[in-house]
Amino acid sequence: MQSVKNDWTEHIPGYHFGESADGAAHAQNAKKDDKGKTTMGWSNISLPAMQCETRFGDRVVPMFSQRPRNLWEMVETAVGRNPDGEALIFGDERLNWRELAQRSSAIATGLRQLGLERGDRIAILLGNRTEFVLTLFAAAKLGLVSVLLSTRLQKPEIAYMLTDCGARAIVHEATLEDRLPEARDVPELLYRVSVGASDGSLPFAELAEHPPLATAADVGEEDTALIMYTSGTTGRPKGAMLAHCNVIHSSMVYQACMALTPADRSIAAVPLAHVTGTIANIMAMACCAGTLIVVPEFKAADYLRIAARERATQTIMVPAMYNLCLLQADFDSYDLSAWRIGGYGGAPMPITTIEKLARKIPGLKLINDYGATETTSPSTIMPPEFTATHIDSVGLPCPGATIVAMDEQGREVPRGEVGELWIHGGSIIRGYWNNAKATAESFTGGFWHSGDLGSVDESNFVRVFDRKKDMINRGGHKIYSAEVESVLAGHEDVVESAIIAKPCPVLGERVHAVIVTRNPQLDVDALRAWCATQVSDYKVPESITVSTEPLPRNANGKVLKKKLREDLLASLSV
């Protein structure tokens, strides 16, 4: 297997995003590999020292050599660095790091009083609120495994996950009590704790009516910290086991690549129960001892008001959220000058959005990142000086990560050619809870098989074209939806798009585009003609659905292409 260079070994004091507005390769982050070819890496930032270590038996991965041993130690480190600094803001509630640790520690005592012990699973079925963070950190101190559940789940899904992981306790929204399974269906679930008024559950407030837990549990680096269930698009959801070392490594990646400090203030607009919210918001702020600003749910007007009031500096959202913010009539009235990092993922950022944000918030650096639950969120991060010039790329492999494109026979394809992306590094999880078969199928030699079709070019930029299952086969021509979506993102009238297959009795499938636009008078024929100047003729959408409403998304922000395909089929049958 040829080496995918990830040049993170040359440290340059201080951090900077680069000097070139056009994204030209800087001398400090462009290196020659052993074949004399230029690769891009992270040598333009001051990275903590790394070393190779064995993990999960036979894996050898680069890890940051100086790091907290577990999540609670990371919280204690934040307290030591910034005890009086704001740690969490939720509405009118404000906690500094000392207070956050004390309240979490008291809740840990309350959980222990219930009978929970190190290694027990505790499910968290909460929206974005203070109690989510407190429970997460309390569980970390007691050595519990937090099982993070989306508030969009329904009773059968919740029952399956609680049974699968053997959860002994659940902390839930009172308003979601009717979705909890009956006691007879989850016999291992002994304790139910409610945030808000509830008839059948212990009030959450009673957990905190205890002195702080004196001694933290002895939790090892490879112990499971979190279980997060995948979307289950190919069968039953799988419980991804995120170890303490995975979470800490990924948090330190965000800290290094985004130059996070105690002065940073991260606004969490995505669900905290999603891997992005947990790692990029909660854990990244714990890692740098910064401030987490929790938004109950994303509403563009509320987001702008809170971001301006709290002087937010960092966030990660999907591109559609940025567009919704820009569509607010009073956008220019908000002082967003503190906002310096705009992370995004899940879809290409439209060129028009990039340009508009550059005009309105000159200090904002847009940073694409790509990852998954199995990679503990970030696998790639785009240095912001390359965002506009590499709009079709998700960035460079994160420090310490290796990404290769593999063929069906498990052989690496040449640079620039398409294969399944396999990902290796310190953030890759051990496997799936109680599912050895799925683990064996998805992991090889410490590499996780992403299921995404993509490429790694000569300069190390990673491109993601499609899920293997979503690739369109038009008469033998393979078409990757992300490639066409990236092209459409460059059109001034396109806010976002989704490419799906339209059944065809002759060719099997044809290319159909669902376009979200601000221009209700969009000329579809002109748009197709424009596409024909950008991509091969067989990739041009042959039919287009135009909408002014955002694309449907799941709780994780991913476009629901299955629904779009169902809607298309329904329209064809009329």
Beta strands, then each sheet from edge to edge (+ up, - down):
strand 1: 30-32
strand 2: 38-40
strand 3: 50-55
strand 4: 59-64
strand 5: 86-90
strand 6: 93-96
strand 7: 121-125
strand 8: 145-148
strand 9: 169-173
strand 10: 191-195
strand 11: 202-203
strand 12: 224-229
strand 13: 239-243
strand 14: 265-268
strand 15: 291-294
strand 16: 314-317
strand 17: 341-344
strand 18: 365-372
strand 19: 377-381
strand 20: 396-397
strand 21: 402-406
strand 22: 419-424
strand 23: 443-444
strand 24: 447-456
strand 25: 462-467
strand 26: 472-474
strand 27: 477-479
strand 28: 494-504
strand 29: 508-517
strand 30: 543-547
sheet 1: 1+ 2-
sheet 2: 3+ 4-
sheet 3: 6+ 5- 15- 14-
sheet 4: 11+ 10+ 9+ 7+ 8+ 12+ 13-
sheet 5: 16+ 17+ 18+ 19- 20+
sheet 6: 21+ 22- 24+ 23-
sheet 7: 21+ 22- 24+ 25-
sheet 8: 26+ 27-
sheet 9: 28+ 29- 30-
end
